[in-house]
Amino acid sequence: MGVNVSVVAIDAGNSKTDVALIGEDGTVLATARGGGFQPPAVGVEAAIDVLAAVLERAVAGLPVSGGPYNPLGSPGSPVHVSACLANADLPVEEAELTRALEARGWGSSVEVRNDTFAILRAGVDEPRGVAVVCGAGINCVGMTPDGRTARFPAIGRISGDWGGGSGLAEEALWFAARAEDGRGEPSELARALPGHFGLDSMYGLIEALHRGRISSARRHELTPVLFATAAGGDPVARALVERLAEEVVAMASVALARLGLLDEEVPVLLGGSVLAARHPQLNDRIAGLLVARAPKAEVRVVSEPPVLGAALLGLDRTGAAPEVHRRLRARYS
């Protein structure tokens, strides 16, 4: 008799993928972690091959006593694939990825969502609330138990976005360069940013980045430097941090308004490496600004892993009982 897997939960970000195989009773039967999901860089099929490799490792970790794994589950108990994926930013991309996953035959049903939904669902006991995620980029989603959602394209400046770790690093470099050469306001960033790489000037850092002696991939290291400089009182750095707070609140407020939740008690969850770092100037500013827009909202940082959210979304879809949800959440507490 095969192992009774009810939900295949996939949380796939740009840098890593987590898979969890969930039983009908909410038990976590097996997990695995692997590489990132980047269809824009490698193509859809190659990106899904990465997911397949992680799923294969998870399947290999199923209890031996359960027998061979049947991807369609036992009769009357089909497997649902709940995939929360980075780079699934538009509904057309979600649909494309859904078709591609359906073709793999991993389950009898498939639902693809942007990975921000996993962070939101991981942080709430029911599918109701708003989440703002600020990691390399910035995104915001909201959902209600009746299935309504609010979201943004969140694909960069062309969709009106500002912020994210990468964007903050670029802004810090811009202000630091102008501070050093006199075109802009003086700022400690002009010393702190090159100092991070052991250089003594912005000119030296600009040259090192331009000539490839410092990889452009390392620019993200400058975001914590920006926050440290802001914490030290530098006005230019502080202004950038405060603008990020304003952007987070703008996205959250619009999502709440679209769902009719502005005047209700509702969680507003913060996730991603920048917001999860709990920089006091940033997170306190977000809480203060949101009071004026949504006075009953409860702001908190998500500490639960996103794969839990993907799994809970899967249980939502299968109609699992509340105690099944509780058992699953307890496993990740």
Disulfide bonds with the S-S distance in Angstrom:
none
